[in-house]
Amino acid sequence: MPPPWTEHDLTRHRALIDACLRHGVAFWWRSPGTLLIDGTGVRAVLLDVVAQGYKVLGFEGFDLESRYILPRLDLIFDAERWPDDVDLSAVLSTWPEEAWVDVTLAKGG
């Protein structure tokens, strides 16, 4: 039986993973709903995927403790609530670097 994520479009996750690999940024992937990017390098990853034509819809912060993912309700960014020209790096500069970031992209690339 194939894994359940084979029915999902993983193009956006693949774009994020490839950007992480290009920039040497750690990531943790478990399923189509779980891709966390190390906060110390997420800015470079976002710049990379935006340059490829993807639009960042939002991102959320998490603490990753061993195998437990703990949501940080104080770290949520929804692009629809900000101007189109918002500086994503400036938003992330207010976040702690130890947070892991889940990024949601719109199709593109």
C-alpha distance (Angstrom), angle and dihedral (degrees) to the residues before:
residue distance angle dihedral
M1 . . .
P2 3.83 . .
P3 3.80 119.2 .
P4 3.82 113.4 -91.6
W5 3.82 94.0 -115.0
T6 3.82 92.5 66.6
E7 3.80 87.7 82.9
H8 3.82 91.6 57.7
D9 3.78 128.8 81.4
L10 3.79 104.3 -111.0
T11 3.81 95.2 179.7
R12 3.80 93.7 110.4
H13 3.79 93.4 46.3
R14 3.79 89.2 48.4
A15 3.82 90.5 52.7
L16 3.82 90.2 52.4
I17 3.81 93.3 45.0
D18 3.80 92.2 48.3
A19 3.83 89.9 50.0
C20 3.82 89.6 50.0
L21 3.81 90.3 51.6
R22 3.83 92.6 47.3
H23 3.81 91.5 52.3
G24 3.80 98.4 36.6
V25 3.80 92.7 -116.3
A26 3.80 118.8 155.4
F27 3.79 117.9 -121.9
W28 3.78 137.2 177.3
W29 3.82 118.9 -145.3
R30 3.78 125.2 -176.6
S31 3.82 106.4 152.8
P32 3.82 141.2 -22.7
G33 3.79 87.8 -74.2
T34 3.79 95.7 47.7
L35 3.79 122.9 62.4
L36 3.78 114.3 135.3
I37 3.79 121.5 -174.0
D38 3.80 123.5 -156.3
G39 3.79 109.0 -103.7
T40 3.80 92.4 -135.7
G41 3.81 91.2 69.2
V42 3.78 106.2 22.2
R43 3.83 92.9 104.4
A44 3.82 91.7 62.2
V45 3.80 90.3 47.2
L46 3.81 92.3 51.5
L47 3.80 92.6 48.4
D48 3.80 88.8 50.5
V49 3.82 96.5 51.3
V50 3.81 92.7 42.9
A51 3.83 88.7 52.8
Q52 3.82 86.9 54.2
G53 3.81 90.2 57.5
Y54 3.79 101.3 -98.4
K55 3.79 120.5 135.8
V56 3.80 119.2 -137.5
L57 3.80 108.1 -131.4
G58 3.77 93.8 -177.9
F59 3.76 147.7 -54.7
E60 3.78 138.4 -135.8
G61 3.77 132.8 -154.3
F62 3.80 125.9 -127.2
D63 3.76 139.0 177.5
L64 3.79 111.9 -129.9
E65 3.77 110.4 -152.4
S66 3.79 111.8 177.2
R67 3.79 103.0 -61.3
Y68 3.81 94.7 -19.4
I69 3.78 122.1 99.2
L70 3.80 112.6 -154.8
P71 3.81 116.6 -167.5
R72 3.78 117.8 -133.0
L73 3.79 104.8 -144.2
D74 3.81 88.8 -170.1
L75 3.83 91.1 61.4
I76 3.80 108.8 65.3
F77 3.81 125.4 127.6
D78 3.82 120.6 -172.5
A79 3.81 111.2 -173.7
E80 3.82 92.2 -155.8
R81 3.80 88.8 67.6
W82 3.82 92.9 55.4
P83 3.82 134.0 61.9
D84 3.82 116.0 -86.8
D85 3.80 91.4 -111.8
V86 3.83 95.9 54.2
D87 3.79 113.6 145.4
L88 3.81 104.7 -121.0
S89 3.81 91.0 -164.2
A90 3.79 90.1 56.7
V91 3.80 91.0 51.8
L92 3.81 91.6 49.3
S93 3.81 92.2 46.5
T94 3.82 87.9 72.2
W95 3.82 91.9 54.6
P96 3.81 123.4 87.4
E97 3.81 111.9 -103.4
E98 3.79 91.6 -133.7
A99 3.81 90.2 66.9
W100 3.80 118.3 100.7
V101 3.80 114.1 -135.0
D102 3.79 130.8 -140.3
V103 3.82 109.4 -157.6
T104 3.79 125.2 -159.2
L105 3.80 115.8 -155.9
A106 3.78 133.1 -170.7
K107 3.77 115.8 -131.0
G108 3.75 116.1 -83.5
G109 3.75 139.7 110.1
